Amino acid sequence: MSSQEPPNPEPQVQEPEPKRRWVLWGLPLCGLMGVLEFNRALGGNHLSWVYVIEWPFFGVFIYYMYWKLSQPQPTYDDSDDPPREVE
């Protein structure tokens, strides 16, 4: 038996990164729910007016967190810090 692995005949499917998955599913869902609640609010459900504002806010929050987490993280060099001791 050879130590080489047989080639994989199936092509590898690239999964979107988890952050991107939240954006791809979250933004359309929040937009759809906002429109749904807007229609319910126009139909006389007064509590739905709160959700008309809330769902787009969730969408903006999802996009903000995606943007924030996609930024390069600064590296922190703690080699100059004194060692910490447990008392």
Steps between C-alpha positions, in 0.01 A plus 500: 500500500624846419488781751351737245132580526285439193388817323157629599277488188242740649576872468537689823220750563616816669276585793450870572666616817264501803492880519393525137230239555344724767490788254368291210214362708450774758459809285231360266320341795497828695378688191225245439390509862498881494269501198278235659468699822435820303207330323368374834533848650305652212235235560434629853746312721649793694770292669647425157617862468771419753614204289500717187790688660654200676557267201696751289702583813592130530606503135721804553648335809581182307674698228689712758626190682604342170692814410653528848610136513639514146747777584861395554576446866803684639766276643587562861857448613505434872868412520577829683234443766624379837404142587185468706495306819207339675480594866 
